[in-house]
Amino acid sequence: MVTVHYRKEYSPALGRDMEYKVYGDRGKPMLVFPTSLGRFYQYEDSGMIGELAEWIDAGKLQVWTCDTLDGETFFSEHWDMQERIRRHEQYDAYVVHELIPSILRESRDNNGGDEQKILVSGCSMGAYYSGNFFFRHPEFFDTLLALSGVYSVNHFFGGYRDGDIYFNSPLDYLPGLSDEGLLEQYRRCRIVICCGQGAWEDEMREETARLGEILYNKGVPARVEFWGYDANHDWHWWRKQIRYYMSELL
């Protein structure tokens, strides 16, 4: 029986309460972002925690599922793009300066003082979030598992790339990245990027392939895989994928 802890904490960066859940009491820390406009309980409701239950119950994995601010940022109908991305940067500050430090502290306490880095993951929009946080802040992570994601902001901002919009679009900022320190951090990590080739996966398949090519050109090892033409953009396939890849990552 998976142990579940519900948390609700005030975020100074966002000026509001943020909710999340923690599954399990010890093991490899895993941070999961929801799909577009999803909530922190979506991962559990969609059966993903059930697929991970054997590792959680065995003390090999501890999962944090968080909220996003999609309705105020990427999916906001506000006309001002800079205002939308400014709110996302506040969300970035929440994740980096509040949520992640809390995860690392709790993980260290729960694992006998062992300092571990985070496995970050998500499906669809959650894959975008996990990839963007991984590439922008690699000091916190040692594993990326992204399923059926897009890795640019084309869908949200068109061709507009001014200011922080550019720095939240991995397919735009990674090709020009020349910081060997960052690249070496990526190279030391395990990177798995997966996409199906079935219904509703066309955009994700294209951007997954582009991301794989960029990483290859940067000398960053990554496992980029495309499942069959029956593998659609939905939870049925993500449940199969999470179980398949986690059995190798843990």
N, C-alpha and C positions, 0 to 999 in steps of 0.2 A: 504494500500500500504506500503510494508516494506521499511523502510529507509535503504539505503546502503551507506557505506563509504569505499572507497578504500584507502589503505595506502601502501606506499613504503618507507622503512627506512633502513639506513645503519646499519649493525650489526658489531660492533667491534669484537665480539667473532668469527665471521665467515669471516670477511674481505670482505664482499659483501653486496649488497642490498637484503633485504627480503621483500616480499609482503604478504599482508593479507587483508581480508575484515571484516567489522563489520556491523552486521545487527541489526537494532533497536537502540534506544537512551537511554533505561533504562531497569531495570529488572535484574533478576538473570544472572550473567555472565556465559557463556558457551564457552568453548574452544574445537574446533573440529579439529582433524587431518585427512588428506585424506587417501584414500586407496593407495596401492603400486604404486609409481611413479606418484601419483596424484598431482594436484595443488590446490591452495587455493580457486579457483572458482569451484572446482568439486562438492562440497556439494550443492551449488546453482543449478548448471547445472543438477544435478541428481535428483532434485525435493525435496530435504530434507528441504531446507528453506521454500518451499511452504507448507510442512507438519507442520512446526512450526510457520507459519505466524500469526495464530490467537493469539498466546501467545506473539509474538514479537510486533504485532500491539497494543496489550493491555498493553504493558509496563511491562509484566511479565518476559520477557526473552530478553537478548542481546547476540548475538552470534558472536564469533571471529572464522574465518576459516583461518588456517595458511598453510604455505608451509612446506615441509620436504626436506631433502637432500638425498633421497633414492638412486639416481644415483651415489652418491659419497660415500655411506655408505653401507647399507644392500644389495642393488642390484648392487653395483659396481662390475665390472669384474676384478678389481685390485687384483693381487695375494697376496698382503700383508694384512693379516687379521687385524693385529694391526694398520696399517695405516687407514684402513676402520673404525675401532671402535674408533680410535683417532678423526677422523673427526666427528663421531657421538657424542662424548663427547663435542666437540666444539658446535655442534647443541644443546646439552643438556644445555650448558652454555647460549646459545642464548635464549632458551625458559625460563630458570629459572631466569636469571639475566636481561633480556631485555624485552621479550614479556610479561611474566606474571606480572612483576611489572607495566608495562604499562596498562595491562588489569585491574588490581586492582585499579590503580589510576583513570582511566577513569570511572570504575564502581562506585567508591566512589563518584566522582564528579557528576555523572549522577543520583545517587540515594540519594541525599540530605545528603551526608556524611556517609551513612550507609556502614559499612565495611562488605563485603560479601566474602565468599570463592567461588571457581570456581567449576562448574559442567563440568567435562572433559569427552569427548566422541569421538567415531570414529567407523568405520565399517572396517572389514577385517584388513589390516595392520594398519589402524587408530585405531582399537581396541587394537592392540599390543602397539602402542605409548601411547594411553590414559592410559592403564593399567600400563605400565612401568613407566610413569611419575607420576601417582597416587601413586604407591607403593614406588618409590624412593623419592618423594617429597610431602608427605601427608600434610605438613603444609599449602599448598596452596589450597587444595581441600576439599570439603565436600560430593561430589557425583561423582561416576564413573558409566558410562553407556557404556558398551563395547558390540558391536554386531559382532558376527562371527569372533572372533580374534584367533590368535595363541599367546601363552604366553611364548614361548621359542625361542631361536635363532637357533634351529636345521636346519631350512630351509636355513639359511644364512651362518652358520659357521660349520655345521655338529656337530661333537662331541667336537670340539675345544672350550675350555672355559678359556683360560689363560687371566689374567689381567681383563680389563674392559669388556671383552666379557661376563664373568660370571655375572658381576653386571648389565648387561642389559638383563638378561634372568630370568624373574620372577619365572618360574617353577624350576629354579636352586637355586636362592638366597633366596626365601621365606621359603622353608622348614627348613633351618638352622637359620632363623632369631629369635633371642632371646631377642631383644631390646624391653622391655615392653613399653617404651615410644612410639615407632613407632606402635606397635601393638594396643595400646590404641587409637592412632590417627585413625587407620583403623576402630576400633570398634565404633567410634563415627560417622562414615560416612555411607552414603547410598551407597551400592554396588550392581549394577545390571549387571549380565553377562549373555548374551543370545546367543544362537546359534540355527540355523535350523538343520534339519536332512535330508535335501534333497541333491540335486546335488552339488558337490564340497565343501561339508561341513565336510567330514570325518576327516581331520586333525584338523579342528577347533573344532569339536565335542569332539574329544579325549582330546585336550588340555584344553578346557573349563571345562570338567569333572575333569581333574587333578587339575586345579586351584581351583575349588569349594571344592575339597577334602582337599587341603592344607589349605584353609581358615577355613574350618570347624575344622580341627585339631588344628588350632591356636586360636580357639575361636573367630573368626572374622565373624560376621553375614554377609551373602551375599545371595542375591536372584539369584540363578543360574537356568536358565530355558532353556529347549530344545523345540523348536517349532516342528511342524509335519514333516513328511517325504516329504511333498510337499513344505516345506520352503527351498528354494535354496539359494545359496551364490550369491545374486544379489540385485540390488537397489530396485526392486519391493517389496521384503520382508523387506528390511531395512526401507523403507518408512512406511510400516505397523507397524514395531516394534518401530520406533522412536515415532510415534504418540501414540501408545499404552502405552509405558512406560512414556513418558513425561506428559501425562494426569494425571499420578499418582505422578510424581516427582515435578510438579510445583503447 
